[in-house]
Amino acid sequence: MSDRVIWTERHKARVQRPPLPPSPFIVEAMASLEAPRPQARALDLACGAGRHALVLARAGYAVLAVDWAVPALRTLGENARRGRLAIACLATDVSTYVPPENHYDVVLSTNFLDRSCLQPMRRAVARGGVLLLETFLEGQERYGHPSNPEYLLHRGEIENLCRGWDILLAHEGLLTRGGDAAMMAGVLARRPGSP
């Protein structure tokens, strides 16, 4: 069974459940940023049901939420309509999607790693904008899914991606959330320059 089918089925099963809360790191990072300028844009790549796209939109960003799981995007679209939030959904394979360069005030991705997406995400951040990433770290195989090393960051990899940028917040190591342990790494990094 392909990854696409697996994730689509997983999101179909989640439709009746309450949405997951946003990552505490993402909430902390968003709280540390200044209020967005008018027409500020954000990209949430591999957004799933959009728990972080909703955070971005409520903060005042016009959000493009990208994922290949159509059931998840339907759920997000319904939540955005109910909340009158500026979220556009794009159903596509995130591993082949290339966002426009120097375009977004915030580029965000969580719990997802495809290394071919990292440089395009970095290039999509506008001058003065931020890259906000959090995903699983090597060592996660001891705690559960994912265990495939292809989907686990190496130590220092996420900060290396942001070399030359201002790292505003970062973490790397074992986290416990809601009683579950996971190896995670996250970064909030600002691209030099003025918007």
N, C-alpha and C positions, 0 to 999 in steps of 0.2 A: 504494500500500500504506500502511495506517495506521501511526502510530507504535507502536500496541499490537501489531500483527502483527509489525512489524520487531523489537521488543524481545523478544517471545515466541520468535520464531525464533532470535534471537541467543542467548538463554538455553538453548534446546534444544541448540544446537551446543556450548555450554560445559559441558554436564552431564558429559561424559567427561573434561574437563580438571581439573587440580588447581585449587582455589580461588585467586583472586587474594589476595595479601597485603594486610593493611590499610594504609591511608594512613599514612605516617610522622607526619603532622600529627595525625591522629586518635589514634594511639598516644601521642604526646607529650602531647596534651590530656588523655587519659584518665589518664595517669600523674600529671598535675599535680593531679587531683581527689582529695579525701579519699575513703576507703572509703564506699560507699553505706550509708545507714541501712537497717534491716530493712524489707522491702516497698517499697523504692525502685523506681520505674517509669521506663522509658525507651521512647521512640518512635524507630524508624528508618524514616524516610519515603523511599520510592523505594529500598528496601533491596537490590534485585537478589537475588543469591544469599546475601546476608546476612553478608558478611565483617565488617562493623562491628557488626551485631546480635550476632554471636558474641563479639566483644570486649566488648560491653556486658554480655552474659549471664555471661561468665566473670568479669567484675568484680563480679558480684553483683546486677545489675539484673534485674527481670522485664521482658522486652522485648516490645513489640508491633512486629512487622515488617510493613510495608505496601508492597505493590507489585502491579502488574497482571499480571506475568509468572508464570503458574502454574508453569511448569517450574522457575523460579528458587526459588519458595517451596517446592516439593517438595524440592529439594536442601537448602534451609535447614532444613526440617522434619526431614529425615533426619539431618542433622548435629547438630541440637539434641537429637533423641532419643538418638543415639549418645553424645553428651556429657552427657546428662541435664541439659540447660540449659533455663531458664525462658524459652522464646521461643514466643509465639503468632503465627501468620501470618494476615494478612488480605489476600485477593486483591480489590483494588478499584482504581478509577481514582484515583490520588493527587491529581489536579487537582480532583476534586470531593469528596474525603474531607475532612471537617472534624473534627479531633481535639478532644476535650473541653478546655475552657479551664482553666488553672491546675491541671494534672493531672500532668505528667511532671517528674521530677527531671532528666532529660536528654532533649532533643529533638535528633536528629541527622539530617543529610542530606548525602550526598556525590555529586558528579558528576551533579547534577540541578538544573535551574532551571526553575521555573514560578512567575513572580512572583505569581500569584494565591494561591500556597501560603505565601508568606513571612509575612504577618501572622497567618494562623491558626497557623503553627508558633510564632511568637513568643508568641501568646496561650496556647498549650498548655503553656508552661513554667511550672511552679509557682514560687511565691516562693522565692528562694534556689536555684532550679534553674538549669541552664545550657542555652544554645543552642549547638550545635556544628555548624558548617556548613563545607563546603569544596567549591568547584566551579570551573568554568572561567571565565576572565576575558577581556574583550575583548582582541584580539590573538591569541587561540588559533587564529583562522582561518589564521594563517601556519604553524601546526604540525600541523594536521589536524583531526580531528573533536572536538567540534562546531564548525561554522563559521557556523551560523545565528546572527545577532546576538541573536535572541530568547532563545537559550539561553546567552548570555554575560553575566556581570556587568559592570557599568560600574565603573571605578575608584572606590573609596570607597563603593560601594553596600552592600556587606555590613556595613561598620562603621556606616554610616548607619542600617541596619536595627536596630542594637543601641544607638542613641542613648539615653542615660539609664541604661544598664546598665554594669556593670563589665567592661571588656574585659580578659580574663586572658591571652589569646594571640591573635595575628593575623599573617597574612602576605598579601602581594599581589605578584604579579609572576611572572617566569619561574622554573620549577623544572625540574630534571633528575632523573628517577627511572628507574633501570634503563636508562640510555642514551637515554631518550625525553625530549624537552623539551615542556613545556606551560605555558601561562599559567593560573595558578590564584590563587584568593583563599580564605582560610579565616579563621574566627573562633571563639573560645571566649569566650562572654560570659555573665556571671551576672546573673540578674534580682534586683534589690534585694528585701530582705525575708527573713524567716525561713520555713523550710519548715513 
